[in-house]
Amino acid sequence: MRYNESVQLLQLNGKEGVTIVKFRYDRVKKVILTIIREAGILSYEELARRSAGRLSLLDGNNHWYMEEIVKDLEARGQLECSLDEGKLFVKSVS
C-alpha cells in the first residue's frame, strides 16, 4: 500500500473534485459497491448507515469520504442517484 498515491475525484458538472489518498478511495468504494450490490437499490441514508458499520475509523470523517466517493462514482457512470418523494436513492448502473 502506497500512501503517496492519490485519486482525483470527479463531479457531475465535469469539473475535478478533491484529491484523496488512493487506499482510502479504494476501501470506501469497495464498501459502497458491495452494499449496493447486496441491496440493489437503497436510500442514501441507509447506505450511509451501512457504510459506517463496515468502515473502520479513518483519519477524518467516514461520512464525508462516502459522500464524495458516491458523487465521484455517479460522475463516472458507475452509480445512479435519484430522488423519490424527497428521498435520495442510490443504485448501481452496471
N, C-alpha and C positions, 0 to 999 in steps of 0.2 A: 504494500500500500504506500503510495507516494503522497505526501501531504502538500506538495507544492503544485500538484495538478489541479486545474480548476475547470469549471464548466460555465460558459456564458449562457444565461437563461434567455429565452425569447418571450416576447409579448405578442398578443393578438394583433396589435397595430403595426407589427413588422419591425418595431424597434427592439434593440437589445435591452435586456433586463440586467439585473445584477449578476455578478460573478460569484459563484460559491465553490467551495472545495469539492473536488470530484468524488471523494469517498463518501461524503455526506449526501451528495446528489444521488449517487448510485444506491445507497442504503434506503433513503426516503422514497425514491422512485420505485424500488423493488417492493417495499411495503405497500405503497399506494396501489400499484398494479395488481399485486396479489389480492388485496382486499376487494378491489373492483372485479377481478376475475371470479372470485368466490361469490360475490353478491349479484353480479350482473349490472344492476343499477342501484344506486343508493344516494341518499341525501348527503349534501356536503357536511352537515353536522354529524351524521353517522360516520362518514369517512374520517372526519377529524377525531371522533371518539375512539374508533377502532385503531386508527394510526397511533394515537397517544398510548394505547395499550401495548402496541408492538414495538415502539421505538424506545431505545434506551435514552437516558438523559444525554443530550449533546451539549456542547458549549454554545448555548444560545437557546432559542425558542423553537421547539419542535413544530409547534403550530405554524409559525412563520415559514419555516422550511417547507412544510407540507403545502401551505397556501401558494407559495411562489412556484413550487415544482408542479402543482396541479395546473397553474396558469401556463407554465412552460410546456407541459405535455399537451395541453389544449392547443397552444400555438403551433406545436409540432405535428398536430393532427392525430395524436395517439388517444386523446380523451375528448369527450364531448360534454359540455356543461350546458344545462338548460334550466329555465325557470318554469315551475308549475305551481300555480296557486301561491305565489310568493316564496316558494322554497327552491333552493338551488339543488339540482340533481347532477350526478356525475356518472358517466358510463364509458366503457372502452369503445373505441371506434373499430378496432380490428377484432 
